[in-house]
Structure formats: C-alpha cells, structure tokens
C-alpha cells in the first residue's frame, strides 16, 4: 500500500506501449461504487471476492500492465493467477514511506484505524513474504522518482530469461 503501483504501472505501460489496468479501478468502474463503500457494505471478504474475480479476468488479457491492490497477494488464487499471467513486479516501500504516501488518502479502508503505522507494519509483515515468493522483479521505491523506478524495472525485465 502506497508503494506507487498505479503511478509506476501507468508509466511502465506507456514505456512498453501496453494497456494499463488497475484492478481496484476496474472494480469501481464495474460496481459504480468506490472501494471504501464496498468495504462498508460487503466487508473485506466481499471486496476480496470481487478482487479475486477481477484479477482472474485481467490476468487472462494479453499486453497489459496490471496494478493490483496491496492485499491481493493474500489469496493463493490471486498469486497463482498473477504468476501464470505474466511477470510479477513487487514494488517494495518502507513503512515510513507508506505512512507518508497514504497519510491524506481517505480511500484506504484498512487504514481507518487509531494507528495506521502499526496497521501498515502488520500488513507488510504478512504480505512481504508472499510478494517475494511470486515476484520476478523486486524494486525498492523509497525516495526514488517514479521514472527511475520504471527504468530499473525495464532493466531487470530485460535481464530475465524467457518463460
């Protein structure tokens, strides 16, 4: 959360001349509701079911850079779909960076807590090993402009053996 998936994903897609899709935005477009409203009405499990269906659908597309929500990796079905769908890029950001990047964002239901920093620490602890398990490329985003992150991703992608 707050690692720059949407920003960097858009730039990467432009550089690769591919379509960009954000699974959260696609859910919002299809439902006509924003993510916090879905969380309020259906709870996190309801949202995660929608997310899983959307990721499965988007991973079937060719020529797409896909940004997922940070929690997508928690479901094995999502990890399998992402791995099978193409190269997985893990944008890693420190908790300090995540706190700074999400502090004013009211569109993050999991951070509606008394201590968002503690929540982000717990989420990173749970999610980080799962992202590392499926990632083809891991890039640190702290204190780096998005363009530099994209250039590093491109460099690492070009070094990977074909699948």
C-alpha positions as CSV (number, residue, x, y, z in Angstrom):
1,X,0.0,0.0,0.0
2,X,1.4,3.3,-1.0
3,X,4.3,1.8,-2.9
4,X,3.4,3.5,-6.2
5,X,1.7,0.7,-8.1
6,X,-0.7,2.8,-10.0
7,X,1.7,5.6,-10.8
8,X,4.6,3.3,-11.8
9,X,2.3,0.9,-13.6
10,X,0.9,3.7,-15.8
11,X,4.5,4.8,-16.7
12,X,5.7,1.3,-17.3
13,X,2.7,0.6,-19.6
14,X,3.4,3.7,-21.5
15,X,7.1,2.8,-21.9
16,X,6.2,-0.7,-23.0
17,X,3.3,0.5,-25.2
18,X,0.9,-1.7,-23.4
19,X,-2.5,-1.1,-21.9
20,X,-2.6,-0.3,-18.2
21,X,-5.3,-1.7,-15.8
22,X,-5.7,-1.2,-12.1
23,X,-7.8,-3.9,-10.5
24,X,-9.3,-1.6,-7.9
25,X,-10.3,1.0,-10.5
26,X,-11.8,-1.8,-12.7
27,X,-13.9,-3.0,-9.7
28,X,-15.0,0.6,-9.1
29,X,-16.0,1.0,-12.7
30,X,-18.0,-2.2,-12.8
31,X,-19.8,-1.7,-9.5
32,X,-20.3,2.1,-9.7
33,X,-19.0,2.3,-6.1
34,X,-15.7,3.1,-4.6
35,X,-13.6,0.7,-2.6
36,X,-14.4,2.2,0.9
37,X,-18.2,1.8,0.1
38,X,-17.7,-1.8,-0.9
39,X,-15.8,-2.5,2.3
40,X,-18.5,-0.8,4.3
41,X,-21.3,-2.7,2.6
42,X,-19.7,-6.1,2.0
43,X,-16.8,-6.2,4.4
44,X,-13.3,-7.1,3.5
45,X,-14.3,-10.7,2.4
46,X,-16.8,-9.4,0.0
47,X,-14.3,-7.0,-1.5
48,X,-11.7,-9.7,-1.7
49,X,-14.1,-12.0,-3.6
50,X,-14.7,-9.2,-6.2
51,X,-11.0,-8.6,-6.3
52,X,-10.2,-12.3,-7.0
53,X,-12.7,-12.5,-9.8
54,X,-11.3,-9.2,-11.4
55,X,-7.7,-10.4,-11.1
56,X,-8.5,-13.7,-12.7
57,X,-10.2,-11.9,-15.6
58,X,-7.5,-9.3,-16.1
59,X,-4.7,-11.9,-15.9
60,X,-6.2,-13.6,-19.0
61,X,-5.6,-10.5,-21.1
62,X,-2.5,-10.1,-23.3
63,X,-0.5,-6.9,-23.5
64,X,-1.5,-5.4,-20.1
65,X,0.4,-3.9,-17.2
66,X,-1.8,-4.7,-14.2
67,X,-1.7,-2.9,-10.8
68,X,-3.4,-4.8,-8.0
69,X,-4.4,-3.7,-4.6
70,X,-1.8,-4.4,-1.9
71,X,-3.8,-7.2,-0.3
72,X,-4.4,-9.2,-3.5
73,X,-1.4,-11.3,-2.7
74,X,-3.0,-12.7,0.4
75,X,-5.2,-15.2,-1.6
76,X,-3.4,-18.1,-3.2
77,X,-5.7,-17.9,-6.2
78,X,-4.6,-14.4,-6.9
79,X,-0.9,-15.3,-6.5
80,X,-1.4,-18.2,-8.9
81,X,-3.2,-16.0,-11.5
82,X,-0.6,-13.3,-11.3
83,X,2.2,-15.7,-11.7
84,X,0.6,-17.5,-14.6
85,X,-0.5,-14.2,-16.2
86,X,3.0,-12.8,-16.7
87,X,5.9,-11.2,-15.0
88,X,5.3,-10.1,-11.4
89,X,6.9,-6.9,-10.2
90,X,7.0,-6.2,-6.5
91,X,7.3,-2.6,-5.6
92,X,8.7,-2.5,-2.1
93,X,8.3,0.6,0.1
94,X,9.2,1.0,3.7
95,X,6.5,1.6,6.3
96,X,7.8,5.1,6.7
97,X,7.3,5.8,3.0
98,X,3.9,4.1,3.1
99,X,2.8,6.3,6.0
100,X,3.9,9.5,4.2
101,X,2.2,8.5,0.9
102,X,-1.1,7.4,2.4
103,X,-1.5,9.9,5.3
104,X,-4.1,12.1,3.5
105,X,-5.7,9.4,1.4
106,X,-9.3,8.7,2.6
107,X,-9.8,5.9,0.0
108,X,-7.9,3.2,2.1
109,X,-10.4,1.4,4.3
110,X,-7.7,-0.7,6.1
111,X,-6.0,2.4,7.4
112,X,-9.1,3.7,9.2
113,X,-7.5,2.8,12.5
114,X,-6.2,4.7,15.5
115,X,-2.7,3.7,14.5
116,X,-2.2,3.5,10.7
117,X,1.5,3.0,11.0
118,X,1.0,-0.1,13.2
119,X,-1.5,-1.4,10.6
120,X,0.9,-0.8,7.8
121,X,3.7,-2.7,9.7
122,X,1.4,-5.7,10.3
123,X,0.3,-5.7,6.6
124,X,3.8,-5.5,5.3
125,X,4.9,-8.3,7.6
126,X,2.1,-10.6,6.3
127,X,2.3,-9.6,2.6
128,X,6.1,-9.1,2.0
129,X,7.0,-12.8,2.0
130,X,4.1,-13.6,-0.3
131,X,5.1,-10.9,-2.8
132,X,8.7,-12.1,-2.7
133,X,7.6,-15.7,-3.3
134,X,6.0,-14.8,-6.7
135,X,8.0,-11.8,-7.8
136,X,10.1,-12.0,-10.9
137,X,11.4,-8.4,-10.2
138,X,11.7,-6.7,-6.8
139,X,12.3,-2.9,-6.8
140,X,12.7,-0.6,-3.8
141,X,10.7,2.6,-4.3
142,X,11.7,4.6,-1.3
143,X,12.9,8.2,-2.1
144,X,13.0,7.4,-5.8
145,X,11.2,9.2,-8.5
146,X,8.8,7.0,-10.4
147,X,10.7,7.4,-13.7
148,X,13.8,6.0,-12.1
149,X,11.9,3.0,-10.7
150,X,10.5,2.3,-14.2
151,X,14.0,2.4,-15.7
152,X,15.1,-0.1,-13.1
153,X,12.1,-2.4,-13.8
154,X,12.8,-2.3,-17.5
155,X,16.5,-3.1,-16.9
156,X,15.6,-6.1,-14.7
157,X,12.9,-7.3,-17.1
158,X,15.4,-7.3,-20.0
159,X,17.8,-9.5,-17.9
160,X,15.2,-12.2,-17.2
161,X,15.3,-15.4,-19.2
162,X,12.3,-16.1,-21.4
163,X,9.4,-18.0,-19.8
